[in-house]
Amino acid sequence: MYWYEEEVKSLVAKREKLINKPETIFYGSSSIRLWETLAEDFKNYAPVNLGFGGSTLAACVWFFDRIVSPYHPKRIIFYAGDNDLGDGRTPEEVFIFFQALVIRIKQNYGAIPCYFISLKPSLKRWNLHSSFEYANKLILNEINEKEKNWTFVNIFPHMLGTDGLPQAKYFDLDGLHLSPEGYKLWEDLLIKELTL
């Protein structure tokens, strides 16, 4: 996990510079970190962006105590797992890391409202789409059956075209990260689920 250290240190330093106390934590991988309009998109929710590039769900659990636990939010919005599968982990491993994240959050915040953005169907990793769909299904079932304070925000089908393939307009040139249009879609889908 040492290769994340510089970004983790910058996130810790960021907390010390904040003037206002955030009410909404956005935590996860580069899909969160690169969300340049996040502060404006969710200004009514007093957000802070705690994403770090290339992070896996495993890394998010590992660094939770350093990055997230010092905050006192009203809600947490989370996206990661994409890179775990891209690195060769199985959907079952992603699910185990999700369970570990749930435990961390419960220990720190009790039954705070949490939102899991489903794994996205990217152009670059479309060859793994069945693994992405299975990981999403495992997490959705866990939320429905056991985690009543969690909401599963299913962005996966909304990013597909009528041909059942990912729509290029939602992605940057690398076919992996989101375009401004992709972030607008995520914003719209999240706002429908959030409560002030």
PyMOL commands that set and color helices and strands:
alter all, ss='L'
color gray80, all
select helices_A, chain A and resi 2-17+30-33+38-41+43-45+57-62+64-67+82-86+91-109+126-146+157-159+168-170+180-193
alter helices_A, ss='H'
color red, helices_A
select strands_A, chain A and resi 24-28+47-51+75-79+114-117+150-153
alter strands_A, ss='S'
color yellow, strands_A
deselect
rebuild
show_as cartoon
